[in-house]
Amino acid sequence: MSITRRPHVRLRAIATAVLALEAAGCGCPDPEPDTSEFTGTVKGPDLKNAREDGDTDEARCEAACRVVAAEVLDEIEKCEAKGPETDPSKPWAEGVEEITVTCTATYTPFQFCTGRRPQGHKEADIAVQSRAGWFAVHAHLERAAVTAFRELAAWLTGRGAPAGLVGRCRDAAADEVRHADALEALALRDGAEVPPPRADPPVDDLFAVACHNAVEGCVSEAFAAVVAAHQAAHARSLELRVLFTRIAADELRHGQLAWDLHAWLWDRLTPAQQTAVAELQARALLDLPGNSRGAAAATPRELGWPDPAHAARMAELFARRLRDAAGLAA
């Protein structure tokens, strides 16, 4: 890949175009599928829903399997449900209050690529099976973004970067504190704990920072603005629509900051480094639709995310517009 011109991106125009096309109906690696065995108990409303979701015992077992698995399952290969010890062969009989399910299924692990992780970020093991889990994951990622922007501000200061870029990073860190506090309050209210972020020390190297920013900022955080704007319009509660409206505006500024920083870093890279950064960024854009599809499948519809096919289409539109603006090959 040969990139000769300095990247010049106006994110607001791209986000507006994607949301308009999406309304009209028009970072992260893409992981390989995995196969695992899941086992657990199902009771209460989950057991009631499993009974109602399936017309056959096999379908009921698969619905229960999706409850005990902490992943969005692609295909269930084998499933067994057992009732109480007194009569384990009749898990779906009336009056049974708890069953045990063991199943083997394939799934594709994913990460939510809608925010800026710091260098060396350690992914937290949080199951996204409910509103509470979703809020916990995103509160955790917002808290990680605080670290990312504070580290970036310190690094830019040491490199003699323009004061405007440094100040915008510090302002972004303050924004992320507010996002994290709001989302953590929702997670705690729904009964989920939010683990603190963990990361290795950042690498003090211009090329490493440029690579990191090209994916975490220019792709992941920039797309976060588009998704948050969709949530602001489609979340079912007024409380969430207000919150996501504020987050969308902030993330749009953060995404533009990433692209402005990208341009500043670009001028300080060698031609070979520019090519490597462009290839990394192009790969992240290529992977974005598949990752967005998985993230959408794990997000409760009430939170305003598009459905999986819709999310993938939005990501494709976003990636296409960004590639055109930045001069990246498809």
Stockholm file with secondary structure:
# STOCKHOLM 1.0

chainA/1-330         MSITRRPHVRLRAIATAVLALEAAGCGCPDPEPDTSEFTGTVKGPDLKNAREDGDTDEARCEAACRVVAAEVLDEIEKCEAKGPETDPSKPWAEGVEEITVTCTATYTPFQFCTGRRPQGHKEADIAVQSRAGWFAVHAHLERAAVTAFRELAAWLTGRGAPAGLVGRCRDAAADEVRHADALEALALRDGAEVPPPRADPPVDDLFAVACHNAVEGCVSEAFAAVVAAHQAAHARSLELRVLFTRIAADELRHGQLAWDLHAWLWDRLTPAQQTAVAELQARALLDLPGNSRGAAAATPRELGWPDPAHAARMAELFARRLRDAAGLAA
#=GR chainA/1-330 SS CCCCSCCCCCHHHHHHHHHHHHHTTCCCCCCCCEEEEEEEEEEHHHHHHHHHHCSSHHHHHHHHHHHHCSSCEEEEEEEEEECCTTCTTCTTSTTCCEEEEEEEEEECCCCCCSSCCCTTEECCCCCCSSHHHHHHHHHHHHHHHHHHHHHHHHHHHHTTCCHHHHHHHHHHHHHHHHHHHHHHHHHHHTTCCCCCCEECCCCCCHHHHHHHIIIIIIIIIHHHHHHHHHHHHHCSSHHHHHHHHHHHHHHHHHHHHHHHHHHHHHTTSCHHHHHHHHHHHHHHHHHHHHHHHHHHHTSCGGGCCCCHHHHHHHHHHHHHHHHHHHTCCC
#=GC SS_cons         CCCCSCCCCCHHHHHHHHHHHHHTTCCCCCCCCEEEEEEEEEEHHHHHHHHHHCSSHHHHHHHHHHHHCSSCEEEEEEEEEECCTTCTTCTTSTTCCEEEEEEEEEECCCCCCSSCCCTTEECCCCCCSSHHHHHHHHHHHHHHHHHHHHHHHHHHHHTTCCHHHHHHHHHHHHHHHHHHHHHHHHHHHTTCCCCCCEECCCCCCHHHHHHHIIIIIIIIIHHHHHHHHHHHHHCSSHHHHHHHHHHHHHHHHHHHHHHHHHHHHHTTSCHHHHHHHHHHHHHHHHHHHHHHHHHHHTSCGGGCCCCHHHHHHHHHHHHHHHHHHHTCCC
//
